[in-house]
Amino acid sequence: MTAEDLKKLAELLTAYNIELKTDGTKITHVNGHVAELKGEDYMPDQLITVILQIVGADLRGAWFHALHN
């Protein structure tokens, strides 16, 4: 993915309350988590899957804590 592609993806993700910080073609943060993802190494669908896996891990953690605290 190009820097322009990542910029557009970051804009789209805000509708789902997902914050994506980029530096050129690199993703540096996903919802506050430090990330080192090179956009050019991924097809769009693959990168979206990785981002959603990061968010999913947060959601699973929140669910666990909600049940056990």
N, C-alpha and C positions, 0 to 999 in steps of 0.2 A: 504494500500500500504506500502511496505517496504521502507527503506532508499535507497536501490538500485533502486527500481522502481521510486522513486521521482527523483533520480539523472538522470536516463534515460529520464524521462519526461522533466526535465529541459533542457537537451541537445536537445531534439526534439523541444521544444518551441522556442529555439533561432532562428530556421529557420523562425519563424513567428514574430520575433522581440519582443518576450515576455520573460521578465527576471523573473525567478523564483529562489528565494533564500530559501535554506532549512537548517535545523539543525536536522540531523538524520531523523526521520519520520515526522517532523513538517515543514510546509511551513511558513516562517517568512515574506516574501515579494513577492508581485506580481507587477511587473513593478513599483517598488518604493513605493507601498502602503504597509503599515504594515498589516500583516495578521497573524492570529493565527489558522491555519488549521492543524488538526492532520491527517496525511496521512492514518493512520491505521483505521480511522473512515469512509473512503470512498472507494468505488469501483473505478477503474480507470476512467470509463466513467462519474461517478458522480463528481469526482474531476476535470476533464477536463471541465465539464459544469460550475462548480463554478469559475474556473479560467477565462473562457471565459466570464462569467457574469461580473466579475470585469473589464476586458478589454473592454467589451461592454459598461459599464457605462462611462468609460473614453471617448470612441468614441462618445457616445451620447452627452456628455458634450462638446466635441470639436466641434461637428456638430452644437449644439445650439449656441455656442459662435461665430462660423464662420458666422452663419446666422444673428446674432443680434449685431455684433460689427463692 
